[in-house]
Amino acid sequence: MAPVPARTSEAIPLHTNTVDLAEADDFIRLYHSEHPGAGSPQRRMAEVRAEVAATGTYRHTADELAFGARVAWRNSARCIGRLYWRSLKVRDLRDLRDPKEIADECVAHLRLATNGGKVRPVISVFAPDAPGRPGPRIRNDQLIRYAGYRGEDGGVLGDRRNAELTDHVISLGWRPPVTRGPFDVLPLVVEREGAEPAMIELPRDAVLEVPISHPEYPWLASLGLRWHAVPAISDMRLRIGGVDYPAAPFNGWYMGTEIGARNFADTDRYDLLPYLGRRMGLDTSGVRTLWRDRVLVELNRAVLHSFGEAGVTITDHHTESDRFLTHLRKEEEAGRSCPADWTWIVPPMSGGLTGVFHRYYDKEELVPNFFPAGTVGVCPVIH
Ligand code: ARG
């Protein structure tokens, strides 16, 4: 790909940039190289250039949008689940800019993705940024997030990671349930410059949850642990051919360790290991008894067991590691580089037991891709 000059946030705010023609050209060329029947790339490039000259941006065709979103997934270096990138269902909602309408479509997204437990990968693409006209944004980092209520003692009830978001929605007027719990679903907030933000409560039936139980420890079910079926990232900017879509929530299905080895286990999340270690009667007097490791295994068995019992799609880290190695092979056969970030790809437990641990990966960043909200430009260097 042609080099793209790095831009800094001091230079020009993102949404006043006109589309980078080199990046647009690269994307059109990529689209046509993977769609040999789609006509002449030169003609489409000329069209795009004329539209950018006139308006500062251009409108992707529906096919370009769907392809761009799928390739953004294919290029996501942190994702182990990319084997099924072609199956992503793309909802073209680019004409929606109104925060309330967007919030409602996010609910529709959840219903479609949840599919009664047979989770489907879906992305909903809302209005893009345009010169002088920034697109809408979703404030929540995932469509479904559990509240984290700060207590006076510095403790948090619920998901500590969401304490700031919880403060924010309360400041916007959200009223927590009368009895606060560790798994209260937060409302969704959608913002747009020059418009009232919308805050909506997710309807109960749009949020499928799984109660957590253990195949051998009946007491674990009585703790009331639960997790939601669909992980839907909603704070990343989708960038295709120089056009930024700041509101483009997307989901796959869970890998068990995300819940069992991170959300429930991290000390800055639910931090459940010490309590569970005591309940399991383990010797927690020192790290060398490996009591935490033992709890981690049982907690992760509980997560996989519970989703299975509930008929909700979930994958385990052994299966997903094998699938990712298959994906790498297929990408290589297609003559493509497959960028991957080892520190994200290797699962957070039993790393060395999985094939993905024992190798190196291409590191270059490719576009289309997903970028953290609030970042400007593409990335420091495009190769
Ligand atoms: N790790 C995040 C979570 O626990 C979800 C990230 C996306 N995961 C996925 N399987 N698509 O909620």
Boltz pocket constraint, residues with backbone or C-beta under 6 A from the ligand:
constraints:
  - pocket:
      binder: B
      contacts: [[A, 81], [A, 231], [A, 233], [A, 251], [A, 252], [A, 253], [A, 254], [A, 255], [A, 258], [A, 259], [A, 263]]
      max_distance: 6.0
